[in-house]
Amino acid sequence: SQGMAFTLEERLQLGIHGLLPPCFLTQDVQVLRVMKNYENKSNDLDKYIVLMTLQDRNEKLFYRVLTSDIERFMPIVYTPTVGLACQKYGFVFRRPR
């Protein structure tokens, strides 16, 4: 899914016009918005939750963000933060994957 990155032509062709917000945002702009939201979080667990929520909503954007600075994000989505997320599973759990 491209989320709000679908152009008007793509929305019409796929029959999803009117089902998405009316504005169009490029994936680059969406990455910047995710990064700003990520930076506003004060601890690694909150940053992990931001990224996992993004993965549930828009996997394509999630991987775009992840690969934009892999060294920065790997400690959040892998060791050591994922260990903390496992310990706090009841707090972190949103929906089954």
N, C-alpha and C positions, 0 to 999 in steps of 0.2 A: 504494500500500500504506500502511496505517495503522500497521503494526507492532503494538506492544502497545496501541494505542489502540482496537482493535476491542472492542466490548462483547461480553458473553456471547451476547446475542441475535444479533448480527451473525456471531459465530463459528459458532453453531449453524446459522444460515440459509445461510452460505457453505460449510458442511461442513469448517471448519478448526479446530473445537474439538479441543484436544489436540495440535495441530501448532505452537501458539505457547506461549510461557511462560505459566504459569497466572495471573500477575498482570495487572492492567489499569492502564495508565498513560495519563492524558490527554495530549494533544499538548502542552499547556502544561508539564507535568512533564517530558516528553521534551525539550522545548526547553531547559529549565533544566539538564538533565543534559548535553546537548550543549555548552551554554555553559560549564559547569564544566570539562568535558574540554578544550574549546578554550582556556580561560584557563590551564590547566596546561601548555600547550605553550610552550616558550621562544623559538621562532623562527617566522618566517612560513612557512617551508617545511613545518614540522610542522603548523602550523595549516591550511595548504592540504591536506595529506594527510588530516587529520581531516575537513574539509569534503567532499573528493572521495569519501572512503570512505562518508560519510553519504549523499551523492548516489547512490552505487551501491546502498546498502542500503534507503534510504527517501527517495525523491525528494520526496514531499510534505512531509516533515519538513525536508529540506534547504532547500526554498524558504521554508518558514515561518521557519526560523532566519535565512536570508539577508535576508528582508524585515523581520525584527524590528529590524535596525539596518544598513540597506543601506550607509551611509557607512563603517561599521566593517569590513564584510566585502568590499566591492568591491575594495579593494587586495590582498586575499588571493586571491580567485578570478579576478581580472583583473590588469591591469598594476599593479605591477611583479612580483608574486610568480609569476604564471603564466610569465613569462620565465625566472625561476630554475628553475621546475619543468620547463620544456622543456630547459634545460641539464643538469638532473639527471634526465633521463627514466628512465634505467636504475634509479635509486634509487627514484623515485616510482611507476613503473608497477606496477599491481596486476593489472589485467585489462582487456581491450579494451572499449571503450564504443561 
